[in-house]
Amino acid sequence: MEMLVVTGASLLAGFIDAIVGGGGLILVPALFAVFPGAPPATLLGTNKSASIWGTAASAAQFSQRVQMRWSAMWPAALLGFGGSMVGAWTVTVFPGDFLRRALPVILLGVLIYTLARKDMGRLHAPRFSGRAETLAASTIGLTIGFYDGFFGPGTGSFLVFLFVRWMGYDFLNASASAKVINTLTNAAALILLAAKGHVWWHYGLVMAVANVVGSLVGTRVALKHGAGFVRIVFIVVVSALILKTAYDAFLK
């Protein structure tokens, strides 16, 4: 029964995560509910062991249909990997509890801004090119990569928002680019957690298959319905993140 529940959650998480990020909203609570006595690090590591494959599959599928700007994305992804490693190490020295209360406020600001700018992210008009684009994307990768390793919730949403607001991408291209970086930041976290024995591979591998299936379906849906649809899902996911992080910070 445990395997059935977490596999179903992984399938749905892959679907949502492929469209706009936020799959952790589904899979992480499911793991904690099914295994309440397990060490949190083990559940987070098991989550990463499944979600990384769905994110990678989504990135690969997006790259076949969306004109990826690889000259900027690869440096950004590699810096995201390094940033996530540094962030994961930093949290062992400086606990990130202060972010718990700040996060719902930051996410609320992202939501309000997105709702106020109704045309934001509908038109793909990159603001930078060449070295300027690589520098901007790398700054996003390094910063959000560090955040993902240090704290984590909302990483995909922050990546999408910054690619839309700062880089001038539409929501579809922003989501595709975010998948590339998020794959590498997940890999960094998974390597660290696996090295410390915090992964249940017998669950993770089955969940990974389900996550990839959900991710492939979600990517197809996003590509079919375009940037407007991804924007709507982004708003829904960020709203859910606000409720979840506010509950964790102030009520739990």
N, C-alpha and C positions, 0 to 999 in steps of 0.2 A: 504493500500500500504506500509506504514512504517513497519508493522508487516511482510509482505511478504519479503521485502528487507533484513531486519535484520535477519530473520529466514534463508533465503538462504545463507547469509554471515556466519551465525553460523554453518551451515552444512558444508560449504567449510573449514571454520576455524578448525572445529573438525577433518576433514580429514587430513589436513596438520599438525596440531598439534600432532596428533597421531603418525605420522611417525617420526618427528624429532623436534617438537616444532615450535613456530613461528606463531601459529594461531592468535595471537593478531595483526599481520600485516594486517590481513583481517578484523577481526571483529571490532576492535577499530576504524579504519578509517571509516568503514561503519556506526557505531553508531554516530560518530561525523558529518558525512555528512548528515545523515537522521534527526538528532536532533541538528542542529547547535546552538540553543539558550539554550540548557540544560547545567547545571553545569557539568564541566569535571569529578568531583568526582562521580556524579551520573551515568555517562556513564561508567566510569571505574568499578564502583560497579556492574552495570548491566552486563557488560562483564564478570566479575568474577563469577556472579551468574549462568551464562550459561556454561562458559568454564571449571569450576571445575568439573562438572559432566562428561563431555567428557574425561577429563584427568583421572578421577578416573575409568571410564569404560575401557579406554585404558590400564591403569595399571593392572586392573583385568584380562583383556584378555591376555595381555603379560605374566602375571604370570602363566597362564595355559599352555603356550607353551614354555616359556623361563625359564631356571633354575635360578630363582632369588636367590640372596645371601642375604636372609632376615636378617641374624644375623648382617649384616652391614647396610642394608637399613633402618630398623626400627629406630635405633638411629639417622641415618642421616636425616630421614624424620622428626622426632620429633625436632631435633635441627634446621632443616630448618623452621619448624613452629615457633619456638621461635625466630629465627633470623629474620624472616619476620615481626613478631610483633614488635621487637625492631627497625627494619629498618623503618617501617611505623610510629612509634613514633618519631624516629630521624628526619625524613623529616619535621615534624612539627616544629622542632627547628632549624635545619640546612638545608635549601633548597638545593636540589641536582642539581642546575643549572650547576655547574662546570662539572658534568658528561656528560652533553648534548654534549659538544664539544669533550670530550675524547672518548666517546663510539664508533663513527665510526672508529677512529684510532685503538682502541683495536680490534674491529671486523675485520678490515682489516688485522691485524696481525694474527688473528685466521685463516682467509681465506687463506692467503699466506702460512702459516705453513701447513695447511691441504692439499693444492694443491702440495706443495713441497714434502710432505711425502705421496707418492702415495699408499703405502701399509698400512698406518696407519688406524687402525680400521677395517681391513679386517679379522684379526685373533683374536679370543678371547683367550687371555693369561693373566689372572689376575696376577698382580705383587705382590699382598699382600694376606695374609690369616690371619684368626684369629683376634686377637686384632689389628694388624697393618692395616688390611683392614677396620675394624670398625672405627678406628681413622681417616684414610684417607677419607673414605666416609663421616664421620661426619664433618670433616673439610670442605669438599665441600658443604654439606648440610647447615651448619651454615653460611658460607661465602656467598653463592649464595642466601640463604634464606634472609639474611640481604639485599643483593642487590635488591632482588625482592620486598621487602617491601619499600625500600628506593627510588628505581628508576624504575626498572622493565623490560624495553625492552631487549629482547634477553636472558631472563633467561633460557629457555629451551635449547637454543643453547650453552650457557656457560656450563650448566650441562652436556650435551652430550660430548662436547669437553673435559672437565676435566676428565670424566669417561674413555674416549678413551685415552687421552694423559698421564694422571697420573696413572690411575688405570689399564690400559692395556686391557680394555674391547673392543670388537668389536662394531661397530656402532649400531647393533641390540640390544645387551645387554645394551649398554650405554643408548639408547633411552628408553628401558624398565625401567631401574633404575631411569632415570630422571623423568619419569612419577610419580613414587611413591613420590619422594621428592616434585615435582612441585604441586602435589595434596594438600599436607600439607601447602606449602607456599601460594597457592591460598586460602586455607581455612582461614588462618590467616588474609589475606587481606580482604576477604569477611566478616568475623566476625566484623572487625573494621569498614568497610564501611557500613555494614547493621546496626550496632549499632548507627551510626550517621544518618541513614535514607537515605543513598545514593544508594538505589537499587530500580529499578522499577521491582517488582516481576511479574507483569502481562506480561511484555515482557520477563523477564529473564527465567521464567518457560517454555514458548513456545520455546525460543531459546535453552534452555537446552536440550529439546528432540531432536531438530535438531542436536545439537552439539554432543550428544551421538551417534546418527545414523552415522554422518560423522566420528566420532572417531572409531567406530567399523569397518567401512569399511576401514579406513586408516590403522588400526592395522592389519587387514587381509592382506592388500596389502604389508605392511612391512614384515610380517612374511613369506609371499609367496616368495618375491623376495630377502630377506636376507640383509646382511650387506652392500654389494656393492651398492644396490639400495638406502638404507638409507643414505649412504655417499654422493651420488649424490644429493639427496634431501637436505641434510645438506648444501652442497655447494651453492645450489640455494637459500635456505632460508637465509643463512648468507649474500650472495650477495645482496639480497633484503633488508635485515636489514641495511646493510652499506649505500645503496642509501637512504633509508627512514630516518635513523638517521642523515646522513650528510645533507639532505635537511632540517630537523627540526632544526639542529644546526647552519647552515651557510646561508641558503637561505630564510627560512620562516620569 
